[in-house]
Amino acid sequence: MSNYRRNFQTGATYFFTVNLLQRKNNDLLVRH
């Protein structure tokens, strides 16, 4: 069970990071 939770947290962190990068890139594209 703990192993599953750890994998879930890693996936959530990865998803959050990708979301943040996409938002930043979209902001740069909109500015230019």
mmCIF file as Biopython writes it, N, C-alpha, C and O atoms, coordinates in Angstrom:
data_model
#
loop_
_atom_site.group_PDB
_atom_site.id
_atom_site.type_symbol
_atom_site.label_atom_id
_atom_site.label_alt_id
_atom_site.label_comp_id
_atom_site.label_asym_id
_atom_site.label_entity_id
_atom_site.label_seq_id
_atom_site.pdbx_PDB_ins_code
_atom_site.Cartn_x
_atom_site.Cartn_y
_atom_site.Cartn_z
_atom_site.occupancy
_atom_site.B_iso_or_equiv
_atom_site.auth_seq_id
_atom_site.auth_asym_id
_atom_site.pdbx_PDB_model_num
ATOM 1   N N  . MET A ? 1  ? 0.843 -1.200 0.000   1.0 0.0 1  A 1 
ATOM 2   C CA . MET A ? 1  ? 0.000 0.000  0.000   1.0 0.0 1  A 1 
ATOM 3   C C  . MET A ? 1  ? 0.881 1.254  0.000   1.0 0.0 1  A 1 
ATOM 4   O O  . MET A ? 1  ? 0.625 2.203  -0.742  1.0 0.0 1  A 1 
ATOM 5   N N  . SER A ? 2  ? 1.912 1.246  0.833   1.0 0.0 2  A 1 
ATOM 6   C CA . SER A ? 2  ? 2.779 2.428  0.892   1.0 0.0 2  A 1 
ATOM 7   C C  . SER A ? 2  ? 3.489 2.634  -0.441  1.0 0.0 2  A 1 
ATOM 8   O O  . SER A ? 2  ? 3.719 3.768  -0.861  1.0 0.0 2  A 1 
ATOM 9   N N  . ASN A ? 3  ? 3.835 1.530  -1.104  1.0 0.0 3  A 1 
ATOM 10  C CA . ASN A ? 3  ? 4.507 1.634  -2.397  1.0 0.0 3  A 1 
ATOM 11  C C  . ASN A ? 3  ? 3.578 2.285  -3.413  1.0 0.0 3  A 1 
ATOM 12  O O  . ASN A ? 3  ? 4.014 3.095  -4.231  1.0 0.0 3  A 1 
ATOM 13  N N  . TYR A ? 4  ? 2.310 1.932  -3.361  1.0 0.0 4  A 1 
ATOM 14  C CA . TYR A ? 4  ? 1.328 2.518  -4.283  1.0 0.0 4  A 1 
ATOM 15  C C  . TYR A ? 4  ? 1.196 4.013  -4.030  1.0 0.0 4  A 1 
ATOM 16  O O  . TYR A ? 4  ? 1.125 4.802  -4.973  1.0 0.0 4  A 1 
ATOM 17  N N  . ARG A ? 5  ? 1.162 4.401  -2.772  1.0 0.0 5  A 1 
ATOM 18  C CA . ARG A ? 5  ? 1.023 5.830  -2.449  1.0 0.0 5  A 1 
ATOM 19  C C  . ARG A ? 5  ? 2.239 6.606  -2.929  1.0 0.0 5  A 1 
ATOM 20  O O  . ARG A ? 5  ? 2.115 7.730  -3.416  1.0 0.0 5  A 1 
ATOM 21  N N  . ARG A ? 6  ? 3.425 5.999  -2.790  1.0 0.0 6  A 1 
ATOM 22  C CA . ARG A ? 6  ? 4.645 6.685  -3.230  1.0 0.0 6  A 1 
ATOM 23  C C  . ARG A ? 6  ? 4.623 6.893  -4.738  1.0 0.0 6  A 1 
ATOM 24  O O  . ARG A ? 6  ? 4.981 7.964  -5.229  1.0 0.0 6  A 1 
ATOM 25  N N  . ASN A ? 7  ? 4.204 5.873  -5.468  1.0 0.0 7  A 1 
ATOM 26  C CA . ASN A ? 7  ? 4.118 6.006  -6.919  1.0 0.0 7  A 1 
ATOM 27  C C  . ASN A ? 7  ? 3.104 7.073  -7.294  1.0 0.0 7  A 1 
ATOM 28  O O  . ASN A ? 7  ? 3.323 7.839  -8.232  1.0 0.0 7  A 1 
ATOM 29  N N  . PHE A ? 8  ? 2.007 7.126  -6.574  1.0 0.0 8  A 1 
ATOM 30  C CA . PHE A ? 8  ? 0.972 8.118  -6.863  1.0 0.0 8  A 1 
ATOM 31  C C  . PHE A ? 8  ? 1.513 9.525  -6.633  1.0 0.0 8  A 1 
ATOM 32  O O  . PHE A ? 8  ? 1.264 10.424 -7.436  1.0 0.0 8  A 1 
ATOM 33  N N  . GLN A ? 9  ? 2.247 9.722  -5.549  1.0 0.0 9  A 1 
ATOM 34  C CA . GLN A ? 9  ? 2.812 11.046 -5.261  1.0 0.0 9  A 1 
ATOM 35  C C  . GLN A ? 9  ? 3.800 11.454 -6.342  1.0 0.0 9  A 1 
ATOM 36  O O  . GLN A ? 9  ? 3.815 12.611 -6.761  1.0 0.0 9  A 1 
ATOM 37  N N  . THR A ? 10 ? 4.621 10.524 -6.797  1.0 0.0 10 A 1 
ATOM 38  C CA . THR A ? 10 ? 5.593 10.829 -7.852  1.0 0.0 10 A 1 
ATOM 39  C C  . THR A ? 10 ? 4.867 11.228 -9.132  1.0 0.0 10 A 1 
ATOM 40  O O  . THR A ? 10 ? 5.259 12.186 -9.799  1.0 0.0 10 A 1 
ATOM 41  N N  . GLY A ? 11 ? 3.814 10.498 -9.472  1.0 0.0 11 A 1 
ATOM 42  C CA . GLY A ? 11 ? 3.045 10.819 -10.671 1.0 0.0 11 A 1 
ATOM 43  C C  . GLY A ? 11 ? 2.394 12.182 -10.557 1.0 0.0 11 A 1 
ATOM 44  O O  . GLY A ? 11 ? 2.361 12.940 -11.526 1.0 0.0 11 A 1 
ATOM 45  N N  . ALA A ? 12 ? 1.871 12.503 -9.372  1.0 0.0 12 A 1 
ATOM 46  C CA . ALA A ? 12 ? 1.212 13.788 -9.172  1.0 0.0 12 A 1 
ATOM 47  C C  . ALA A ? 12 ? 2.227 14.921 -9.297  1.0 0.0 12 A 1 
ATOM 48  O O  . ALA A ? 12 ? 1.933 15.958 -9.893  1.0 0.0 12 A 1 
ATOM 49  N N  . THR A ? 13 ? 3.411 14.726 -8.742  1.0 0.0 13 A 1 
ATOM 50  C CA . THR A ? 13 ? 4.452 15.756 -8.834  1.0 0.0 13 A 1 
ATOM 51  C C  . THR A ? 13 ? 4.862 15.974 -10.278 1.0 0.0 13 A 1 
ATOM 52  O O  . THR A ? 13 ? 5.040 17.111 -10.714 1.0 0.0 13 A 1 
ATOM 53  N N  . TYR A ? 14 ? 5.014 14.875 -11.029 1.0 0.0 14 A 1 
ATOM 54  C CA . TYR A ? 14 ? 5.395 14.974 -12.437 1.0 0.0 14 A 1 
ATOM 55  C C  . TYR A ? 14 ? 4.314 15.698 -13.225 1.0 0.0 14 A 1 
ATOM 56  O O  . TYR A ? 14 ? 4.613 16.560 -14.052 1.0 0.0 14 A 1 
ATOM 57  N N  . PHE A ? 15 ? 3.050 15.346 -12.965 1.0 0.0 15 A 1 
ATOM 58  C CA . PHE A ? 15 ? 1.940 15.974 -13.669 1.0 0.0 15 A 1 
ATOM 59  C C  . PHE A ? 15 ? 1.887 17.466 -13.356 1.0 0.0 15 A 1 
ATOM 60  O O  . PHE A ? 15 ? 1.652 18.285 -14.245 1.0 0.0 15 A 1 
ATOM 61  N N  . PHE A ? 16 ? 2.107 17.817 -12.084 1.0 0.0 16 A 1 
ATOM 62  C CA . PHE A ? 16 ? 2.067 19.223 -11.686 1.0 0.0 16 A 1 
ATOM 63  C C  . PHE A ? 16 ? 3.191 20.006 -12.364 1.0 0.0 16 A 1 
ATOM 64  O O  . PHE A ? 16 ? 2.985 21.130 -12.822 1.0 0.0 16 A 1 
ATOM 65  N N  . THR A ? 17 ? 4.382 19.401 -12.425 1.0 0.0 17 A 1 
ATOM 66  C CA . THR A ? 17 ? 5.521 20.078 -13.056 1.0 0.0 17 A 1 
ATOM 67  C C  . THR A ? 17 ? 5.257 20.320 -14.535 1.0 0.0 17 A 1 
ATOM 68  O O  . THR A ? 17 ? 5.522 21.407 -15.048 1.0 0.0 17 A 1 
ATOM 69  N N  . VAL A ? 18 ? 4.731 19.301 -15.223 1.0 0.0 18 A 1 
ATOM 70  C CA . VAL A ? 18 ? 4.437 19.440 -16.653 1.0 0.0 18 A 1 
ATOM 71  C C  . VAL A ? 18 ? 3.385 20.521 -16.858 1.0 0.0 18 A 1 
ATOM 72  O O  . VAL A ? 18 ? 3.486 21.323 -17.786 1.0 0.0 18 A 1 
ATOM 73  N N  . ASN A ? 19 ? 2.367 20.542 -15.984 1.0 0.0 19 A 1 
ATOM 74  C CA . ASN A ? 19 ? 1.324 21.558 -16.085 1.0 0.0 19 A 1 
ATOM 75  C C  . ASN A ? 19 ? 1.934 22.948 -15.947 1.0 0.0 19 A 1 
ATOM 76  O O  . ASN A ? 19 ? 1.595 23.857 -16.704 1.0 0.0 19 A 1 
ATOM 77  N N  . LEU A ? 20 ? 2.834 23.112 -14.978 1.0 0.0 20 A 1 
ATOM 78  C CA . LEU A ? 20 ? 3.452 24.411 -14.726 1.0 0.0 20 A 1 
ATOM 79  C C  . LEU A ? 20 ? 4.267 24.852 -15.942 1.0 0.0 20 A 1 
ATOM 80  O O  . LEU A ? 20 ? 4.189 26.008 -16.356 1.0 0.0 20 A 1 
ATOM 81  N N  . LEU A ? 21 ? 5.049 23.930 -16.515 1.0 0.0 21 A 1 
ATOM 82  C CA . LEU A ? 21 ? 5.859 24.269 -17.690 1.0 0.0 21 A 1 
ATOM 83  C C  . LEU A ? 21 ? 4.979 24.648 -18.869 1.0 0.0 21 A 1 
ATOM 84  O O  . LEU A ? 21 ? 5.287 25.596 -19.593 1.0 0.0 21 A 1 
ATOM 85  N N  . GLN A ? 22 ? 3.895 23.926 -19.069 1.0 0.0 22 A 1 
ATOM 86  C CA . GLN A ? 22 ? 3.007 24.234 -20.188 1.0 0.0 22 A 1 
ATOM 87  C C  . GLN A ? 22 ? 2.392 25.616 -20.001 1.0 0.0 22 A 1 
ATOM 88  O O  . GLN A ? 22 ? 2.274 26.372 -20.965 1.0 0.0 22 A 1 
ATOM 89  N N  . ARG A ? 23 ? 1.999 25.956 -18.773 1.0 0.0 23 A 1 
ATOM 90  C CA . ARG A ? 23 ? 1.409 27.278 -18.531 1.0 0.0 23 A 1 
ATOM 91  C C  . ARG A ? 23 ? 2.435 28.371 -18.797 1.0 0.0 23 A 1 
ATOM 92  O O  . ARG A ? 23 ? 2.102 29.403 -19.381 1.0 0.0 23 A 1 
ATOM 93  N N  . LYS A ? 24 ? 3.668 28.158 -18.379 1.0 0.0 24 A 1 
ATOM 94  C CA . LYS A ? 24 ? 4.722 29.155 -18.615 1.0 0.0 24 A 1 
ATOM 95  C C  . LYS A ? 24 ? 4.971 29.309 -20.109 1.0 0.0 24 A 1 
ATOM 96  O O  . LYS A ? 24 ? 5.085 30.429 -20.607 1.0 0.0 24 A 1 
ATOM 97  N N  . ASN A ? 25 ? 5.057 28.185 -20.829 1.0 0.0 25 A 1 
ATOM 98  C CA . ASN A ? 25 ? 5.297 28.242 -22.270 1.0 0.0 25 A 1 
ATOM 99  C C  . ASN A ? 25 ? 4.143 28.942 -22.972 1.0 0.0 25 A 1 
ATOM 100 O O  . ASN A ? 25 ? 4.371 29.741 -23.880 1.0 0.0 25 A 1 
ATOM 101 N N  . ASN A ? 26 ? 2.917 28.658 -22.573 1.0 0.0 26 A 1 
ATOM 102 C CA . ASN A ? 26 ? 1.766 29.301 -23.194 1.0 0.0 26 A 1 
ATOM 103 C C  . ASN A ? 26 ? 1.817 30.806 -22.942 1.0 0.0 26 A 1 
ATOM 104 O O  . ASN A ? 26 ? 1.488 31.597 -23.826 1.0 0.0 26 A 1 
ATOM 105 N N  . ASP A ? 27 ? 2.230 31.202 -21.738 1.0 0.0 27 A 1 
ATOM 106 C CA . ASP A ? 27 ? 2.324 32.622 -21.410 1.0 0.0 27 A 1 
ATOM 107 C C  . ASP A ? 27 ? 3.356 33.294 -22.314 1.0 0.0 27 A 1 
ATOM 108 O O  . ASP A ? 27 ? 3.127 34.397 -22.810 1.0 0.0 27 A 1 
ATOM 109 N N  . LEU A ? 28 ? 4.487 32.629 -22.525 1.0 0.0 28 A 1 
ATOM 110 C CA . LEU A ? 28 ? 5.514 33.201 -23.399 1.0 0.0 28 A 1 
ATOM 111 C C  . LEU A ? 28 ? 5.012 33.305 -24.832 1.0 0.0 28 A 1 
ATOM 112 O O  . LEU A ? 28 ? 5.256 34.303 -25.510 1.0 0.0 28 A 1 
ATOM 113 N N  . LEU A ? 29 ? 4.312 32.275 -25.289 1.0 0.0 29 A 1 
ATOM 114 C CA . LEU A ? 29 ? 3.791 32.301 -26.662 1.0 0.0 29 A 1 
ATOM 115 C C  . LEU A ? 29 ? 2.782 33.429 -26.823 1.0 0.0 29 A 1 
ATOM 116 O O  . LEU A ? 29 ? 2.764 34.103 -27.853 1.0 0.0 29 A 1 
ATOM 117 N N  . VAL A ? 30 ? 1.948 33.639 -25.819 1.0 0.0 30 A 1 
ATOM 118 C CA . VAL A ? 30 ? 0.920 34.684 -25.914 1.0 0.0 30 A 1 
ATOM 119 C C  . VAL A ? 30 ? 1.578 36.062 -25.912 1.0 0.0 30 A 1 
ATOM 120 O O  . VAL A ? 30 ? 1.145 36.956 -26.639 1.0 0.0 30 A 1 
ATOM 121 N N  . ARG A ? 31 ? 2.620 36.240 -25.102 1.0 0.0 31 A 1 
ATOM 122 C CA . ARG A ? 31 ? 3.286 37.545 -25.029 1.0 0.0 31 A 1 
ATOM 123 C C  . ARG A ? 31 ? 3.904 37.911 -26.366 1.0 0.0 31 A 1 
ATOM 124 O O  . ARG A ? 31 ? 3.791 39.054 -26.810 1.0 0.0 31 A 1 
ATOM 125 N N  . HIS A ? 32 ? 4.557 36.952 -27.010 1.0 0.0 32 A 1 
ATOM 126 C CA . HIS A ? 32 ? 5.192 37.238 -28.296 1.0 0.0 32 A 1 
ATOM 127 C C  . HIS A ? 32 ? 4.153 37.136 -29.403 1.0 0.0 32 A 1 
ATOM 128 O O  . HIS A ? 32 ? 4.476 37.340 -30.573 1.0 0.0 32 A 1 
#
